[in-house]
Amino acid sequence: GLLTAIDDHLDKLPNYQRRVAEWKLEEEINDWRELDGKLYALPGMNKDLMQPINLGIRKDLLKKYGLSVPETYEDFYRALKVMKQNDPSILGLTERDKAGGALFSVIARSFDTNGGYSMGNGANYIRSENRWVFAPVTEEFRDMLRFLNKLYKEGLLDNESFSQDMALFNNKLKNTGKAVAAVIWNGEQESVNLELQRNGVPDADFDVIFPPAGPGGTRLTKSASRLTGGLVVPLAVTKRDCFGDVMGLLDFMYSKEGSMLNSFGAEGVTYDLVGGELKMKPEIKTAVNTGGTLELAKDFGVTVSAFRVCTNYDFPSVFSSAKLDAFNTLLTERSGIPLDNPSMKFTEEEKNTEKILSADLKAYYGSMMIKFIVGDADLDGDWDKYTAELESKGYKELMRLVNAQWERRGQTAR
């Protein structure tokens, strides 16, 4: 009773409705609905799936040693091995998150499982089969851990990956250059290369790569959604005289004019259109113009994520390099980004149970993942004991909740 049901006021949101229809977002919008079937948030939306975090590797070293960009994770392993053989001081792959969140979330999908930042409560949706599994007990999950364990045993996975802070991670990647592969955020490769060049590696070319194939041939990076955080309207606002203006402002953000304003600012003020091409003013600071003196968010109040519900991508090179634009286009065209798992619509009682179960389960399998990778636990000898412990902590009860909510939505859980 605190929030306005968006569906009750669609007559005030023509631009929003047009955008949903144009980008065919109906199915994803439906996944945002609550148990009563209504939508209570106006979502931020993208035209295509986008993934700003991906696996990167030193392409200059690939070239130096006559190696191709890895097509499979076995290629990736062999590339690291050759680099290590030629320079024993190389640390190989390193990780930025002590819990392995970045690394696991990017690698897992190619191994036909889930992990890291995308893991949620551990339940993973197999879209091609319309069924849910508890990822940490599957063979696919074990395959991923086995691969990482192989890297670790051969000195190709930095042994401080799950204990270091960001300062040490950056030092290895940017200063010493001893870390030659890592999961990074879009645009980060530019600062990595700049720092490496300053530190005596003039040909440094650390760059993201299309996701290598896992054992089953799957080539996917971390999952994503076309819907991002959204805006809610308190129910009390519907009683105010300004309600129509509030909804008009929200709807404006989904229009072409609104998306341009919230993405680039105002024509003649922050950018110019020259022959159909958008040129940011030279004083505006962007990822490709780091010398600018004015910032869109700080100085002009635009590109603020709370209001940029609909980003304009007609001029992608404004905020990223042509090289990165090409990579993002490749990810989209080759369907390298899987959809996030569907949302789970639990009752209040189920939510409380799920919260308790998942907290205990995540704490256990999270610590065991690291132990399996670094060899403190054996992937063959200790696996049955590990899965039995997860069962004793309630993973099957959790999956009963997941399947029950799925069936309530008219789906058949298998």
N, C-alpha and C positions, 0 to 999 in steps of 0.2 A: 503493500500500500504506500510505499514511499516514492516510487518512480513511475513516470508516465509510460504507458504502453504506446510505443511508436506507431503500431498498426492502427490505433484509434485516430490518428491525425495525419494519415497519408495524403489527404487533400491539401495539406499545407506544405507538402514535400515533393513537388513535381520534378525538380532536378535530381533529387535523390532517387526517385523511382526510375527516371530515365537512365541514370548511371547504372543502377542494378540490372536493368534490362539490357543495356548496351554491352555490358561486360559479362552478362550471363552469370550473375552472382547468386541467383535464387537459391540454389542448393546449399551454398555456403552460408547464406543468410539464415536459412531454415535451421542450420546446425547451431546457430546462436540463440534460438528461441528457448524459452523456459518451459517447464513442465506444463504450464497452462497453454502452451502454443503461441505465446505472444513474445514480441521482441521489445526489450527494454533499453537497448542501446543503439544509437546510430553509429555504425562501424566506420572506422577508417578503412579505406579500400585501395587495392592496387589492381591494375588491369591484368597483370601477369604475376605468376609466382616469382618471388625474388628471394635470394638467399645471400646475405652479406657476409657469411662466414664460411670459409672453404680451406681446403688443404693447399699449402704452398711448398715449393721446393726451389733450391738454387739451380736455375736453368743454366747459369754460366758454368757450373761444375758438370752438369750433364753434358754440355757441349765440350768441355775440356777433356772429359774422359770418353768421348765418343758414344754417349748414351742418348737414347730417345726419351722423350717425355713419357713417363710410365702410363701404359694402357691398362694394366692390372695391378693389384696390390703385390703380386709376386714380382712384377717388373719394378715396383717401388722398392721392395726389399732388396732386389739385386742391385738397383742403382745405389742405395745407401751402402751396400756391401762393397761395391767398387770404390766409392768415395773413401770409405774407411780403410780399405787396403792401400790406397794411394796416400792417405794421410791419417795415420792412426790416432791423431789428436781429435779427429772429428767426432762429435757426439751423436750425430745422426738426427733423428726426430726428437723434438722436445715439445713440452706441453705447458700451456699458460695457466691452467686451472688445477689446483692441488687435488681436486676430486676427479679430474679427467673429463670434466663436462664438455669442453670444446672438442677434444680429440674423439671421445666416444660418440658424440652426436653426429660428427661429420663422417666418421668411418662406418658406423653401424649399418646405415642403410644399404651400403654396397655388400654387406654381409647378410642382407635380408633379415635384419633385426632392428632394434632401437637402442638408444643409450644416451647418456649425458644430458644436455640441456633439453632434449626432446622426450626424455623418459617418462615424465609424469609419475604415475603410481606404479609403473612397471608393466602395466597391461599394454599390449601392442596390437593394433588392428591390422589384420592381413586383408587388405582391400580386395585382392583378386579372388579371395575365398569367402569374403564377408564373415570373418570370424576373428575372435580375440584370443590371444595367447599371453601367458605371463613370460615376457621376454627373457628374464634372467635364468630360466631353467631350460631354455631351448638349446638345441644343438647348434643353431646358427649363432647364438650368443657365445657359446663355447668356442666356436670356430674363430670369432673375432678375438677373444681372449687368447686363444692359442697362437694366432698370428702376432699379436702384440708381445706375447711371451717369447716368441722366437726372436723378434727384434731385440728385446731386452737381453736375452741370453747371449746374443752375439755382439752386444755393445752398440746396437743401432738405434736404441731408444734410450735417450738420456736418463741416467739413473737417478737424477734429481727431479724428474718430470712431475712427480706427485708430492713434492715437498717444497719446491722453490716458490719464491714470490715473483711478482711481475718485474721487479727490478733485475733479478737474476735472469729471468726469461729473456728480457730485452737485451741484456748484456751479451748473452750467448748468440742471440739472433743478429744484433745490430753492431756490436762492438768487436767481439772476438771472431764472429762468423763461424764458430765451431758447431753451432746448431744449423743444420742445412735443410731442415724441413720442419714445418709447424702449421698449425691451424691459425689463420689470421683473419682479421676483418677487412672488408673491402677498403682499398685505399691505403692500408697499412704497409703494403709492399713498397710504396713509394718512399716512405720514411726509412724502411729497412735498407733499401738500396742507397739512399742518400747517406745514411750513417756508415754503411759499409765502405762506400767510396771515400768518405772522409777518413776512414780508418785503414786505408791502404789497399782496398780491393776495387780498382778502377772499373773493372768489367762486371761488377756485381749485378746479378739479375735474379733476385728472388721474386717469384711470381706464383700466382694461384694456377692450379691445373684442373682440367675437367676430371670429375671423380673417377679414379681407377676402378676396374671391375673386381668384384669379390669372387669367391669360389664358384658361385652359380652364374656368373656373367653379368650380374646386376651392377649398373653404374649410376649411383645416386649419391648426392651430398645430403646434408642435414635437411629435414623436412621443413615446410613453411606453410603459411596460409596467405591467401589474398586479402584476408580481413585482419586488420590490426586493432589496437586499442580504440575504443569509441567514446562517445559522449552520451551521458544520461541527462534527462530533464526531470528535476524533482516534481512530483505530482502537484505540489503547492503552486508551482508556476502557472499551471493551467487556470488557476483562479484569478490571475492578475491581468490587468489591462494590457500589459506588454507581451502577453503570451504569443500573439500573432507575429509580433516583431522578432521575438526570440526564435520561433520556428522558421521565420523568413531568413534570418541570419544563418541558421544552421543549414538550411536548404541552399542558400547562396554558395556555401563552401563546396557543394557538389557540382556547381555549374562550371562551364569552361572558364568564365571570368574569375570565379572564386578560386579555382584550382591554380590558375595562373598567378593570382595575387598571393596565395599562400605558399606557392613554390618559388617564385622569383621576385616578388615585390611588385612595384608599379612601373609601367613603361615610361621611359623618360626620367625616372628617378633612380631606379636600381638597374634597369636594363634598357636596351634599345632593340628594336626589330629591324634588321637590315637585310632586305631581299629575302624575307621569310626565315632568316636565321636569327636566333636570339643571342645577343651579346651583352654580357654583364658589364656594368660600368667598371672601369679599371680600379676604382677605389673600393669595390666590393670584394671582401675576402671570401674565397671558396677553396675547395680542395685542389683546384688547378690554378688558383691565384692566391697563394699563401701570403703574398706581399700586400694584399689589400688592407686598408685601414678601417673600413667599416664592415660590420657584421649584420646580416639580414635579421637574425633574431634579436640581438641586443640593441641594434640601432634603429630598426624599422618595425619590429614586432611581427615579422612574418617568418615562415618556416618553423614556427613554434609547434611542436608535435601535438599539443592539446587541441589545436585548431586545424591542423593540416590533415583533415580527414580524407582528402582526395588529392593525391599528388599528381602533378602534370609531368608526364614522361615524353612529351613531344620533343624535348630538347635535352636528352640525357647527358650529352657531353659537357653541359654547363658545370656540373658538380663532380665529374669524374673523368679520368683520362679516356682517350679513344680506345686504348688497349683494354681497360677494364670494361668499357661499354661492350666491346666485342666479346669478352668473356661472358658477361651477363646475357648477351644475346644468344651465345652458344648454349649456355645452361638452359635457356628457355626453349630454343629450337630443338634441342636434343632431349628434352624432357628429363633433365638431370636433377630436378628438384621434386621430391615427392610431397604429396599433401600431408599436413599434420593429421594425427589421429582425430577421428570425430570427437566432439565433446561428450562428456558423460553427464547424464542428467539424473542425479540421485535425489531421492527424497531427503528431508532433513535428517531423519534417523539413519538413513544409509550414508549420508555425508559424514556423520559423526563416526560411524563404524569404519568407513573407508579411511578417514584421516588417521585413526589410531593404528589400523593395520598397515597402511602404506608407510607411516613413519618408522615403524619397527622393521619392516621389510627393507626399506631403502637403506637404513643404517647398516644392516647386515650385508646385503649384497654389494653395497657400495664399498665397504671395507674389504670384502672377499675378492672383488674384481681386482683391486690393487695387489692383493696377496697372490692371486693366480698369475698376474702379469709378471711380478718380480720374483716369482718362484718360492714364496713363503708357503704356498699351498699348491698341490699338484692337480693339474687339470684332469688327470685320469684317476689317480688314487683317491682324491678327496672330493670328486664331483658328486658322487651319490650321497655322501654325508652332507655336503653343501645343500643339495636340493631337498634332502630330508629336513634339514634345519629350516629352510624356507617354508616347507609345508607345515612344520610345527608352529611357525610364526604366522600362519594363516593365509598363504598366497592363494590356496584353493577357495577359501571363503571370500577373499577379495574378488576372485574371478567369478564367483557366483553372483556377487553384487553387480559386477560389470555386465555380465550376460543378462541379468534380470532387467537392468535399465535399458539394455539394447532391445530386448524383446518387447518391452513396453512401447518402444518407438516403432513397433511394427516390423522389426527386423527378426530374422531367425538366427539365433546364436548357435554356433557349432563348436 
